[in-house]
Amino acid sequence: MNSIWELDTFYRKREVIIIGAGFSGLWTAISIKEKYPEKSVLIIERNAIPLGASTRNAGFACFGSLTEVIADSQKMGWEKTLDLVRMRFDGLQKIKQYFKSDEIDFELNGGYEILNNEEPLLHINEINEKLRPITGFEETYSLKQDKIKEFGLEKSRFLIENPCEGSLHSGKLLQKLLEKCYELKVEFLFGTEVKNIEETINNVEVCLSDDLSVKADKIIYCTNAFTSRFLENENIIPARGQILLTEPIEGLKLKGTFHYDEGYYYFRNVGNQVLLGGGRNQDFKTEETTAFETTEFLQHHLENFLKEVILPHKDFKIALRWSGIMAMGDEKSPIVKQLSGRQFCAVRLSGMGVALAPKMGEMVAEMI
């Protein structure tokens, strides 16, 4: 049984409750408080720190590679593809507006994609023309053959550069977002799992463990890959991304963020270390999971990729291995919508939460 002091403070009714304290939850809270400063906002997070994909990613400020844009346009059509590109571009600009580069280790060194066949190059002029109104660049994607040797990627045939992409420190970005939330008087319940949601005419009751509950006027799901337990009818497929990080490598040439095979492989430098993730297209079914584990099969595969593509003439040792859980679906567009009279969601960020979450937060703030 709780005391009156707890019930009157921590568990009192709020105007808005957000479930999930990752990038989408924090940006949503910031957008709501900036638009409606008087509204009370509570974020409930089941872990001690934000988890999911937000602190377990590769630290990419993702704009999207050439082959990704081509594949998206063929699957979703140009209208949805360009909307998605615009969201990512605007989201990265918003991060730069809110935080100084050195606060979040933001480096706009450009993004690169390795290609081993010429076919995507046939589309590059068309893609650049379509992206020009969004990015303002005459050439959003350009061939940079001279940088293949500079980065030590001699086994690669073609290298495409994209100036819109960068890298950052995901943990530091989350810390700055938390600081901004506290500054705006957003409240938190960490280490608190939501068991059930019950909506009535007058409010929404968020049922917690130990017979506790908190009521709200509106509730927003920002639970990404873990949304299915609440919203069974939404097209959300968990996708685990496995990552490894090398020990420091003397004389490392690699600098920037890199993509390979439509973004299924992604790597970057972290100082003089190499961070590599992906390869889930080698074992799709196993990686459709919310389990934070690494597998011997994929880790071995990633090490071979390091040897063959990234560091063909270098010895290396692995310092860390981890995994994060992304949310995918039949298409890459995020799901931002009103579910009922009092329930909303901002989910399915398709592995690009860093860039998409700032704009998704704005969209939800408009809806409520």
C-alpha positions in Angstrom: 0.0 0.0 0.0 1.3 3.4 -0.9 1.4 6.5 1.2 -0.6 9.6 0.5 2.7 11.4 -0.2 3.6 9.1 -3.1 0.1 9.0 -4.5 -0.1 12.9 -4.5 3.3 13.2 -6.3 4.9 10.4 -8.2 1.7 8.6 -9.0 -0.7 11.5 -9.5 -2.6 12.0 -12.7 -0.8 13.7 -15.6 -2.1 15.3 -18.8 0.3 13.2 -20.9 2.1 9.9 -20.2 4.8 8.7 -22.6 5.9 5.1 -22.5 9.5 4.7 -23.4 12.5 7.0 -22.7 14.5 6.4 -25.9 15.0 9.0 -28.6 11.4 9.1 -29.8 10.0 9.3 -26.2 12.4 12.1 -25.2 12.0 14.2 -28.4 8.2 13.8 -28.1 8.2 15.1 -24.5 10.4 18.0 -25.5 8.1 18.9 -28.5 5.0 18.7 -26.3 6.5 20.9 -23.5 7.7 23.5 -25.9 4.3 23.7 -27.6 2.3 23.4 -24.4 4.5 24.4 -21.4 1.6 24.1 -18.9 0.9 20.4 -19.7 2.2 17.9 -17.2 4.2 15.2 -18.9 5.4 11.9 -17.4 7.8 9.4 -19.1 7.7 5.8 -17.9 10.7 3.6 -18.7 11.0 0.0 -17.7 14.8 0.0 -17.6 17.3 1.9 -15.4 18.5 3.7 -18.5 16.9 4.1 -22.0 17.6 0.8 -23.8 16.2 -0.7 -27.0 18.1 0.8 -29.9 18.8 4.2 -28.5 21.8 3.3 -26.4 22.7 0.1 -28.2 23.1 1.4 -31.8 26.2 2.3 -33.9 26.1 6.0 -33.3 25.2 7.0 -36.9 23.5 10.3 -37.7 21.8 8.5 -40.6 20.7 10.2 -43.8 20.6 7.1 -46.0 22.8 5.6 -48.6 22.3 5.7 -52.4 21.2 2.1 -52.7 18.8 2.5 -49.8 17.1 5.4 -51.5 16.9 3.4 -54.7 15.4 0.4 -52.9 12.9 2.5 -51.0 11.7 4.3 -54.1 11.1 0.9 -55.8 9.3 -0.5 -52.9 7.3 2.6 -51.5 7.2 5.0 -54.5 8.9 8.4 -54.7 6.4 10.4 -52.6 6.9 8.3 -49.4 10.6 8.0 -50.1 11.2 11.7 -50.4 9.0 12.4 -47.3 11.2 10.0 -45.4 14.5 11.5 -46.7 13.2 15.0 -45.7 12.3 13.8 -42.2 15.8 12.4 -41.7 17.5 15.5 -43.2 15.4 17.9 -41.0 15.9 15.7 -38.0 19.7 15.9 -38.2 19.5 19.7 -38.7 17.4 19.9 -35.5 20.0 18.0 -33.5 22.6 20.4 -34.7 20.4 23.4 -33.7 19.8 22.0 -30.2 23.2 20.8 -29.2 26.8 21.8 -29.7 28.9 19.3 -31.7 31.4 18.7 -28.8 28.5 18.0 -26.4 27.5 14.9 -28.3 30.7 14.1 -30.3 28.9 15.1 -33.5 31.1 14.8 -36.5 29.8 15.6 -40.0 32.6 13.8 -41.8 30.2 12.7 -44.5 28.7 9.3 -45.2 30.1 6.8 -47.7 28.8 3.7 -49.4 30.9 0.9 -50.9 29.6 -0.5 -54.2 31.0 -3.5 -56.1 28.8 -3.2 -59.2 28.0 -0.3 -61.5 24.2 -0.6 -61.6 23.3 1.9 -58.8 25.6 4.5 -60.5 23.1 4.6 -63.4 20.5 6.1 -61.0 22.7 8.7 -59.4 21.8 11.7 -61.5 18.1 11.0 -61.1 18.4 10.6 -57.4 20.5 13.8 -57.0 17.9 15.8 -59.0 15.0 14.5 -56.8 17.0 15.3 -53.5 18.2 18.7 -54.5 15.1 20.6 -53.1 15.6 18.8 -49.8 19.3 18.9 -49.2 20.2 22.0 -51.2 23.2 20.2 -52.7 23.8 20.0 -56.4 25.1 16.4 -55.8 23.9 14.7 -52.7 25.7 11.6 -53.9 28.9 11.7 -55.8 31.6 9.2 -56.8 34.9 9.6 -54.8 37.3 7.0 -56.2 40.3 8.9 -54.8 39.2 8.2 -51.3 39.2 4.4 -51.6 43.0 4.3 -51.1 42.9 7.1 -48.5 40.6 5.1 -46.3 42.4 1.8 -46.8 39.5 0.2 -48.7 41.5 -1.1 -51.7 39.2 -4.1 -52.2 36.2 -1.9 -53.0 35.4 -1.0 -56.6 33.4 2.2 -56.1 32.9 4.7 -53.2 29.9 7.1 -53.1 30.1 10.2 -50.8 27.1 11.9 -49.1 27.8 15.1 -47.2 24.5 15.0 -45.2 25.5 12.2 -42.8 27.7 12.1 -39.7 28.4 10.2 -36.5 27.7 11.0 -32.8 27.9 9.5 -29.3 24.5 8.1 -28.7 24.9 8.0 -24.9 25.9 11.7 -24.8 22.9 12.6 -27.0 20.5 10.8 -24.7 22.1 12.6 -21.7 21.6 16.0 -23.3 18.0 15.1 -24.2 17.4 14.0 -20.6 18.9 17.3 -19.4 16.6 19.2 -21.7 13.6 17.3 -20.5 14.4 18.1 -16.8 14.8 21.7 -17.8 11.3 21.7 -19.3 9.9 20.0 -16.1 9.3 16.6 -17.7 9.0 13.9 -15.0 10.2 10.3 -15.1 9.6 6.9 -13.6 12.6 4.8 -14.4 12.8 1.1 -13.7 9.0 0.9 -14.0 7.3 -1.6 -16.2 3.9 -1.0 -17.8 1.7 -4.1 -17.4 -1.6 -3.0 -19.0 -3.4 0.0 -20.4 -7.1 0.7 -19.7 -8.9 3.5 -21.5 -12.2 4.9 -20.3 -14.4 7.9 -21.3 -12.6 10.1 -18.8 -9.0 9.0 -18.8 -6.4 6.3 -19.5 -5.1 4.2 -16.7 -1.6 2.9 -16.9 -1.3 -0.2 -14.8 2.1 -0.9 -13.3 3.5 -3.7 -11.1 2.6 -4.1 -7.4 -1.0 -2.9 -8.0 0.1 0.6 -8.8 -1.3 2.8 -11.6 -1.1 6.3 -13.0 -3.9 8.0 -14.9 -3.5 10.5 -17.8 -5.6 12.4 -20.3 -3.5 11.1 -23.1 -0.9 8.3 -23.6 1.8 8.0 -26.2 3.6 4.8 -27.1 7.2 5.4 -27.9 8.2 1.8 -27.5 9.5 1.1 -31.0 10.5 -2.7 -31.3 8.7 -3.5 -28.0 5.3 -2.1 -29.2 3.7 -5.4 -30.2 2.8 -6.3 -26.6 0.6 -3.2 -26.5 -0.5 -2.8 -30.2 -0.9 -6.2 -31.7 -2.4 -5.0 -35.0 0.5 -2.7 -36.0 3.0 -4.0 -38.6 6.1 -4.0 -36.4 8.9 -6.6 -36.7 11.8 -6.5 -34.2 15.2 -6.6 -35.8 18.3 -7.2 -33.8 21.4 -5.3 -34.9 24.7 -7.0 -33.7 27.8 -4.8 -33.3 31.4 -5.2 -32.5 34.2 -2.7 -31.7 37.9 -3.3 -32.2 40.8 -2.4 -29.9 42.6 0.7 -31.0 44.4 0.2 -34.4 47.6 2.0 -35.1 47.6 4.0 -38.3 43.9 3.6 -38.9 43.0 5.4 -42.2 39.2 5.0 -41.9 37.3 8.2 -41.1 33.6 8.7 -41.4 30.5 6.6 -41.6 30.2 3.8 -44.2 27.4 1.6 -45.6 27.5 -1.6 -47.7 24.8 -3.7 -49.3 21.8 -1.3 -49.0 22.8 -0.4 -45.4 22.7 -4.0 -44.1 26.3 -3.5 -43.1 27.5 -0.3 -41.5 30.8 0.8 -40.0 32.6 3.8 -38.7 35.7 4.9 -36.8 35.4 5.7 -33.1 38.7 7.5 -32.8 41.3 4.9 -33.9 38.9 2.0 -33.3 36.5 0.4 -35.9 32.9 -0.1 -35.0 31.0 -2.6 -37.3 27.4 -3.7 -37.2 24.8 -5.4 -39.3 24.7 -8.5 -41.4 21.2 -9.5 -40.3 20.3 -10.3 -43.9 22.5 -13.4 -43.5 20.1 -14.8 -40.8 16.9 -12.8 -40.9 14.7 -15.2 -38.9 17.1 -15.5 -36.0 17.5 -11.7 -35.8 13.7 -11.1 -35.6 13.9 -11.0 -31.8 13.9 -8.7 -28.8 16.6 -10.6 -27.0 19.8 -8.5 -26.3 22.3 -11.2 -27.3 25.0 -11.8 -29.9 25.3 -15.0 -31.9 28.5 -16.8 -32.7 27.4 -17.1 -36.4 26.9 -13.4 -37.0 29.9 -12.2 -34.9 32.1 -14.6 -36.9 30.6 -13.3 -40.1 31.3 -9.6 -39.0 34.9 -10.5 -38.2 35.4 -11.9 -41.6 33.8 -8.8 -43.1 36.4 -6.7 -41.1 39.3 -8.8 -42.5 38.1 -8.9 -46.1 36.6 -5.4 -46.6 37.6 -2.9 -43.9 41.0 -4.0 -42.6 42.5 -6.3 -45.3 46.1 -5.8 -44.3 45.7 -5.1 -40.5 45.7 -7.3 -37.4 42.9 -6.4 -35.0 41.4 -7.6 -31.7 37.8 -7.2 -30.6 37.2 -5.0 -27.5 33.4 -5.1 -27.2 30.4 -6.9 -28.7 26.7 -5.8 -28.2 23.3 -5.8 -29.8 20.4 -3.4 -30.1 16.8 -4.0 -31.1 15.4 -2.0 -34.0 11.8 -2.0 -35.3 11.1 -2.8 -39.0 8.0 -3.4 -41.1 6.7 -3.9 -44.6 8.0 -0.4 -45.4 10.3 2.1 -43.8 7.9 4.8 -43.1 7.4 5.3 -39.3 4.0 4.9 -37.7 2.9 8.1 -36.1 -0.8 8.2 -35.5 -3.8 8.5 -33.2 -5.0 5.0 -32.1 -8.1 6.0 -30.1 -9.7 8.9 -28.4 -6.8 9.1 -25.9 -4.0 6.9 -27.3 -1.3 7.8 -29.8 2.0 6.2 -31.0 5.3 7.2 -32.6 7.0 3.9 -33.4 8.8 1.8 -36.1 11.9 3.9 -36.8 13.5 1.3 -39.1 17.0 1.7 -37.6 17.1 5.5 -38.2 15.8 6.7 -34.9 18.6 9.3 -34.3 17.4 11.2 -37.4 13.7 10.5 -37.4 12.8 11.0 -33.7 13.2 14.8 -33.6 10.5 15.2 -36.4 8.3 12.4 -35.1 8.1 14.2 -31.7 6.9 17.4 -33.5 4.2 15.3 -35.4 2.8 13.8 -32.1 2.8 17.2 -30.4 0.6 18.5 -33.3 -1.8 15.5 -33.0 -2.5 15.8 -29.3 
